[in-house]
Structures are given as C-alpha cells and as structure tokens.
Amino acid sequence: MTEYPPEITQRLLGTPEQNASGLVGEWPRRWSSIVIEDYDPGWVERYADARAAIVAALGERVVGLEHVGSTSVPGLAAKPVIDIDLLLADSAEESVYVPPLAPLGYRLLLREPWWYGHRMLIGGDDDIHLHVWPRDAPEPIRHRLLRDWLRTHPEDRDLYADTKRRLAREQSSDYTMAKSDVIDQIFARIFAQPNTSPLS
C-alpha cells in the first residue's frame, strides 16, 4: 500500500482565534439555516458556467479548477452550494484574482492563511463558494480524494447523506465541524486502500 504524506492524511484544524479572525466580509444570509436537497443534475451545469466565467476572467493565472464538495457527487444530497477549488501560483496575492472576479459578482469572504493559504470568495446568490489555494496546497487533494471516493462508493455516499440530513434537522450550530466524525471515518477507508492515483 502506498503511503499518503501526513499533510494529506491529517486534517488541519484552526484555533478558535484563527477561525474567528478569518471572516473578511459580511456573513451570507443563506448560512443562517441548513437546507439539504436531493441531488440536482443541474449542479453540474451551474459549475460549468461558473468555471467558464472564472477562466475567462483569470486566463493563464488558473493553475487548476475543480468542482468539489457534495454537489460534485452524483446522487448525493447536499446544500445547494457549488464548491469550487481554484489553484493559483500564490493565493496570498489577492490583487491578482479578487479584482478580476468582482465584476462576476464574487466577493472575498474568508482569509485563512494558516489553512494552507486558503481564501474563499462567494458568488452567485451566495451559492458559489470559490476556494482559492496556492498550487501546492494539500487540502484540494483531500477534496478530490473524498469526491472521487463518494462517486464510486454508494454506501459511504448514503452514509454521508444520512448524516447531513440528520444534522440539518438538528440545525447544528456548527454543521461543518459536526460532519467531521463521519468524514474522518470515510477518509480512514480511503487511506486504507492502495494509492493508485496521483497526488496532484
């Protein structure tokens, strides 16, 4: 079995101070409640439209662009939010990408340099989350591993969906962190398998 490096296998968590200081803009209205919907095939087209606009705005500055998160997994119930990983040479150079994306309706919401240089912009009706990373960040690799596993393992896809629906019913105060236990279980199964795909 090929070993994954620790930056892939270990989830990086921020301190309460780091998490509290990351918010740059105004908290999105739609984040005040959790709504899980059945899978919508239209999410793929929504991503494709967003991708085309981002590439047109940033051109050759784009190192990588991927549809990730639950809406990228066919058959998976999800919040109707399109998560996109955008890889650039350096996410800290906000002047390179924030102004060109502003005419498309994107605004910077999170600045988390402690988390591998992560920035997040939101667009659309606050239903596109554009995660910006430097080209060598490990977190986008984790996103792709989870996405690809859920696409090919319906039992874990359904487990994840059931967990999200339960947390939505409970209106957990920290929905994202509350999902961590089941996500960690799924990653344990991913990392127990032979590593047959490239890490970048």
N, C-alpha and C positions, 0 to 999 in steps of 0.2 A: 504494500500500500504506500503510495506517495504521500509524504507528509506536507501539510499546508503550513506555511510560516505562522508564528503566533499572532502577527498583526491581522491575519485572516481569521484565525480560529477564536480569537478572544475579542469579545465585544467591548469597545471603549465607551466608558460612561463618564460624563462630566460631573464635576462637583455641583452642589446646589448653587454656588456663587457663579460658576461658569454658565450653567443653564439659565440663571436669572438674567445674566448680563447679555445674552445673545440676541434678544429682541431689539430690532432696529426700528421697525415701522409699527403701524397700528395693527393690533390683533385682528385677524379676519373674523367677520361676523359668523361665518359658517362653522367656525371652530367651537362655537358655544354649545353645540349639540352634536351627537354622533348618530349618523344615519347610515345604515348598511343596506345596500341594494343588491338585488340579484345581478349576476354578470350581464353586462350590456355589450354586445359586439360593436356598438358604435364607439366604444372607448378606443378601439384601435385606430379608427379614422380620426378621432379627436387628437390622438398622439401624432398621427401622420401630418395633420395640418399644423400642429404646433412645431413639429420638427422642421418642416419646410420653412416656416417663418423664421425660426431661430437660425437655421443655416444661411438663409438669405441675409439676415442681419449681421451675422458674425463671420461668415465666409470661412477662410482658411484658418481662422483662430480656433475653430472647433477641432479638438483632438478626438473626441468621442461623444456619442449621443445615444442614449438607450432609454427605452420605455421600461421602467421598473415598478415595483410595488404591486399591489393586488390587482389593479386594473390591467396589468400586463399578463395576467394568468387566465386563459380561457376557462370559464366555468366557475371562477372564484367570486363569491360575493364580496363586495367592497364598498368603502366610502366612494362616492362618485368623484374622485380626485385623481387626476393624471399626474403620476410622479415620473419625473424625467431626470436622469443623471447626465449632466453636461461636464465633460472633461476639457480643461484648458491648460495651457502651459503653466499658469500660476493664478489660482483663484484669488490671491491677495490683491492682484491688480484690477480692482473693481472698475476703474475708469475704462478698461478695455472692453467690458461687456455690459455694465449696467446702463450707461447712456444709450448704446445702440439698441438695447432691448426695451427701453422705456416707451418708444413710440408704439410698440406692440402691446403695451398695457402691463408690462412686468414692473414690479417694484421690489426693492430689496427689503426683506423681512427679517432674516436671521444672519448674523455674522458670528461664526463659531470657529475661530482659528485653532482652538485646542482640539477640535474634532477633524484632524487631517486637513485643515484649511477650509472647511465647509462653509459655504454661503447658500442661502435659499432665497429665491425670488418667487413671487406668486403672480399669476396672470389669469387671464380669462375673467370669469366671475369668481375669483379666488379659488378656482377649481383646477388650476395647474400649479403644481409645485415643482419648480425648476431648481434642482440641487446642483450646485457648482462645486467642482473639485479640481485640485491640481492633477496632472496626468498620472502621477504615481500613487495616488491615494488608494489604500486598501479597501475602504468601505464600499465603493462601487463594485468591487469584485464580490463582496459578500452579497450585495443586492442581486447581482446576476446569478450567483450560485443558488440563492433562495428562489428566485423566479424560475430558473430552469428546473430545479427540483420539483417545485409545485406543479409545473406544467406536465411533468411526467410521473407524478406520484399522487394519484387522486385521493388516496386515503389521508395523506398529510394535507392536501388541499382542503378536504372536507373538515378535517380536524381544525385547521386554521379558521375556516369559515364559521364553524360552530362556536369557536372561542370568541371571534369578533362579534357575532350576533349576541352572545351572552353578555359580553362587556357593554355592548350598545344598550341592551335592555337595562343593565345596571347603571348606565350613564356614569361609568367610572371616571373619577376626577382626573386621572392620568391614563387615558386609554392607550397611548403608545407604550408606556412602560408596563402597563398591565398585560400586554401581549407578550412580554419578554419571555415568560416561562415556556410557553408553547413554541416560540421561535427558537429558543435555545435547545429544546428537545429535537426540533426538526434539524437544526444545524448539527447536532450530535450525530444524527443519522447520515447527514451529508458527509461529514468529515470521517465517518467510519467506512465510507466507500472509497475505492481506488480513485485517485485524482487523475482523470483521463482528459481533462480539458485545460487549456492554457489559462494562466492566471492574469492575463492582460488582454 
